[in-house]
Amino acid sequence: ITYDYPTQAGVDEETLDAASEQALTFFAVTELHGEDCGIFIAPLARGRWIHIWVDMESDHPDAFLRTEVRKAGIIRRRTDILRWHTGPDAAQQDMSPPTEWACERNPAKAQLAHFGLREMEDWNVELMDALHALRVQPRGFALLEVLALAGDVNLMVEEPRLPELW
């Protein structure tokens, strides 16, 4: 998938950089589904905050049980993680495709998809923030931006022109 990054209109780059430099901070202890959880928070782009519920009692203290995205104290979305998986595949650090895929750095040669996002619109702003973070921000902050995306990211599909047959 390729993406031409338009300028981040309406985004103060210094504010985004400042948010990316802040680590998760302990917020509270609570119970969720009978499990004691620690809630950790971090700022995101556009005045949003992510709240992450971490299972403090399990054999895997890095297991997420819930994420919430809030803005001005209002919950914008909540995701409950029902089955946290662990194992060698779950902890894979290398995000590169396997060498047998023979991927190339030049996306124009074998382009799978092109988003074609040229302007910031209300329906794509969070997706654009996440893509921007994946490209230029530290990996941890980019992960938080991706976790904050809705499960159904809005995309507008442009219909192809009909051919002139007569």
C-alpha positions as CSV (number, residue, x, y, z in Angstrom):
1,I,0.0,0.0,0.0
2,T,1.4,3.4,-0.9
3,Y,0.4,6.8,0.4
4,D,1.3,10.3,-0.7
5,Y,1.5,12.3,2.5
6,P,-0.2,15.7,2.1
7,T,0.8,18.5,4.4
8,Q,-0.7,18.1,7.8
9,A,-3.0,21.2,7.5
10,G,-4.3,22.3,10.8
11,V,-1.7,20.3,12.8
12,D,0.9,22.1,14.8
13,E,4.0,19.9,14.2
14,E,5.6,21.0,17.5
15,T,2.5,20.0,19.5
16,L,2.5,16.6,17.7
17,D,6.2,16.1,18.4
18,A,5.6,17.0,22.0
19,A,2.8,14.5,22.4
20,S,5.0,11.8,20.8
21,E,7.7,12.4,23.4
22,Q,5.4,11.7,26.3
23,A,5.4,8.2,27.6
24,L,2.4,6.3,29.0
25,T,1.7,7.5,32.5
26,F,0.0,5.6,35.3
27,F,-3.5,6.9,35.9
28,A,-5.5,4.6,38.2
29,V,-6.3,1.1,39.4
30,T,-9.6,-0.4,38.7
31,E,-11.4,-3.7,38.1
32,L,-12.5,-5.0,34.7
33,H,-14.2,-8.3,34.2
34,G,-13.0,-9.5,37.6
35,E,-9.4,-8.6,37.0
36,D,-7.4,-5.9,38.7
37,C,-6.1,-3.5,36.1
38,G,-3.8,-0.5,35.9
39,I,-4.9,2.3,33.6
40,F,-2.2,4.1,31.7
41,I,-2.8,7.2,29.6
42,A,-0.9,9.1,26.9
43,P,-1.8,12.1,24.7
44,L,-2.5,11.7,21.0
45,A,-2.9,14.1,18.2
46,R,-5.8,16.6,18.1
47,G,-6.4,16.7,21.8
48,R,-7.2,13.1,22.1
49,W,-6.0,10.8,24.9
50,I,-5.7,7.0,24.9
51,H,-6.4,5.1,28.1
52,I,-5.1,1.5,28.2
53,W,-6.3,-1.1,30.8
54,V,-3.4,-3.5,31.6
55,D,-4.1,-6.8,33.5
56,M,-2.0,-6.5,36.6
57,E,-2.7,-10.0,37.9
58,S,-2.1,-12.2,34.9
59,D,1.0,-14.2,33.9
60,H,1.4,-11.7,31.2
61,P,1.5,-8.2,32.8
62,D,1.7,-6.6,29.4
63,A,-1.8,-7.9,28.4
64,F,-4.2,-5.2,27.3
65,L,-7.8,-5.7,28.4
66,R,-9.3,-2.4,27.0
67,T,-8.4,0.8,25.2
68,E,-10.4,4.0,25.2
69,V,-9.9,7.1,23.2
70,R,-11.2,10.3,24.9
71,K,-11.4,13.9,23.9
72,A,-12.3,16.6,26.4
73,G,-13.2,13.8,28.9
74,I,-15.7,12.2,26.5
75,I,-15.2,8.6,25.4
76,R,-15.1,8.6,21.6
77,R,-14.5,4.8,21.3
78,R,-13.8,1.8,23.4
79,T,-12.3,-1.5,22.4
80,D,-12.4,-4.6,24.7
81,I,-9.7,-7.1,24.0
82,L,-11.2,-10.5,24.9
83,R,-8.3,-12.9,24.1
84,W,-4.8,-11.6,24.5
85,H,-2.4,-13.9,22.6
86,T,1.2,-14.5,23.6
87,G,4.0,-16.5,22.0
88,P,6.8,-16.1,19.6
89,D,4.6,-14.6,16.8
90,A,2.9,-12.1,19.2
91,A,6.2,-10.7,20.4
92,Q,7.8,-10.4,16.9
93,Q,9.8,-7.1,16.9
94,D,10.7,-7.1,13.2
95,M,8.0,-5.6,11.1
96,S,9.7,-6.4,7.8
97,P,8.1,-8.8,5.4
98,P,9.8,-12.2,5.0
99,T,12.6,-12.3,2.4
100,E,10.7,-15.0,0.4
101,W,8.1,-12.4,-0.5
102,A,10.8,-10.6,-2.5
103,C,9.4,-7.1,-1.6
104,E,11.0,-4.0,-3.0
105,R,11.4,-0.5,-1.6
106,N,10.0,1.0,-4.8
107,P,6.2,0.8,-4.3
108,A,5.5,2.1,-7.9
109,K,6.7,-1.3,-9.3
110,A,4.1,-3.4,-7.6
111,Q,1.5,-1.1,-6.1
112,L,-1.3,-3.0,-4.2
113,A,-3.4,0.1,-3.4
114,H,-3.2,3.9,-3.4
115,F,-5.2,5.8,-0.8
116,G,-5.2,9.0,-2.9
117,L,-5.8,11.2,0.1
118,R,-5.0,14.7,-1.0
119,E,-6.7,16.9,1.6
120,M,-7.6,16.7,5.2
121,E,-11.3,15.9,5.6
122,D,-13.4,15.2,8.7
123,W,-13.8,11.6,7.8
124,N,-10.1,10.8,7.3
125,V,-8.2,13.0,9.8
126,E,-7.5,10.2,12.3
127,L,-6.3,7.9,9.6
128,M,-4.0,10.6,8.3
129,D,-2.6,11.2,11.8
130,A,-1.9,7.5,12.2
131,L,-0.2,7.2,8.8
132,H,1.8,10.4,9.5
133,A,2.9,8.9,12.9
134,L,3.9,5.6,11.3
135,R,6.1,7.5,8.9
136,V,7.9,10.1,11.1
137,Q,7.1,9.6,14.8
138,P,8.7,7.2,17.3
139,R,7.4,3.6,17.1
140,G,5.7,3.7,20.5
141,F,3.7,6.8,19.6
142,A,2.8,5.4,16.2
143,L,1.5,2.3,17.9
144,L,-0.7,4.4,20.2
145,E,-2.1,6.3,17.2
146,V,-2.9,3.0,15.4
147,L,-4.5,1.6,18.6
148,A,-6.7,4.7,18.7
149,L,-8.1,4.2,15.2
150,A,-11.7,3.0,14.9
151,G,-12.2,-0.6,13.9
152,D,-13.9,0.7,10.8
153,V,-11.8,3.5,9.2
154,N,-13.8,5.5,6.8
155,L,-12.6,5.5,3.2
156,M,-14.2,7.2,0.2
157,V,-14.0,5.2,-3.0
158,E,-13.9,7.1,-6.2
159,E,-16.0,5.4,-8.9
160,P,-14.2,4.9,-12.2
161,R,-15.5,6.8,-15.2
162,L,-17.8,4.9,-17.5
163,P,-16.3,4.3,-21.0
164,E,-17.8,6.1,-23.9
165,L,-19.3,3.4,-26.0
166,W,-20.9,5.5,-28.7
